[in-house]
Amino acid sequence: MTKHILFLCSQNKLRSPTAEAVFSEHPGVEVDSAGLNNDAEVPLSEEQIEWADLILVMETAQRARLNRKFKHTLAGKRIAVLNIPDNYDYMDPALVSLLKIRCAPYLP
């Protein structure tokens, strides 16, 4: 069975789109990404939350914000924090490496 993983950051410009790109070809998973800010490239929707089996956020503060904004939609959802700070560019090799390490426990 395919696992649906949703990656979240604030703006959906650097970290979560990188994660989506890195894991888009990973066997056994379908991935998507969004941002928690209203002006994000792809603002998070309730449909994305409902689709996801697992939600991976980059920072603890984002998990708190996710809980505040979408509390009613998150019932029964598995959420994990990757602890990846916002100091990388899109597809930065250091970010890609960190994502592979931090996401490994959640991948089939």
N, C-alpha and C positions, 0 to 999 in steps of 0.2 A: 504494500500500500504506500502511496506517495504521501510524504509529510509536507505540509504547507508551512513555510517559515516566513514571517514578516519581520523585516528589519526596520527599526525606527531611529531617527535622530531628530534634530530640531528643524533643519531647513530642507532635508532631502536633497542636498547638493553634493556632499562629499562622502561622509562615512556610510550612510545606509545605501546609496546607489553603488558605492564600491562593493559593499557586501553582496548586494543583489547580483552585480556583474561577476564577482568571484565565484559565487555558488550557483549561478544559473545553469551550469552544465553538470552539477554534482548529481550522481545517481540517487534516485529515491526521494528527491526533494523538488518541490516547486517553490520559488522564492518571489517575494515582492518587497517593495520598500516605500516608505512614506515619511513625512515630517510632521512633527507635532505643532509647529507654528502655523497660524492661519495663513501666512504668506509663503509657506513652503512650496517648493517646486510641485510636489504632489502632496497636498494636505491629507492627513489620515482620515479615512472614512469608516463608518460602522461596518460597511460591507467587507472591507479588508480585515477588520478584526474578526468578523464572523467566519471568513474564509480560513483564517490562520489556525493551525494546530499549536503553534509556538510563536511567541512574540519576543524578539530580542531587541532590547533598547541599549543604547551606547552608554548612558550615564544614569546613576541613581535618581537624580533630579528629574530625568525624563520619565522614569517609571512612576514617580509621584504625580507628575503632570498627566500622564496617561490615565492613572487611576482617578484623578479629579475630573478630567474631561469626558471619560468614557466608562465610568464606573458601572453603569447599568448594562453595558455591552460585554464586559470582561468576565462575567460569571463563568467559572470553570475553565478559564483560559490559563495556560502556562506562560508565565512571563519571566524572563531572566535578564540580568544586567551584565553587559560585556565589559564594563569599566574601560571604555576607550575614549580618551579625551578628544576634544575638538581642536586638534593641532596637526592635522594631516590634510594633504591635498587629495583630490579624486585619484584613485588608483596608485597612490603613493606606495612604493614597494614595502616600506615599513608598516603601513596600515594593512596591506594585503597579508603580510606575514602575521601580524597581530590577530587579524580576523581569523585566519586559518587555525591559529593556536586556540583562541578563545571560543570559537564555534565548534571545535572538534567534539566536545562532549555531547553536543546536541544533534549531531548529524548521524544518519544511519550508516 
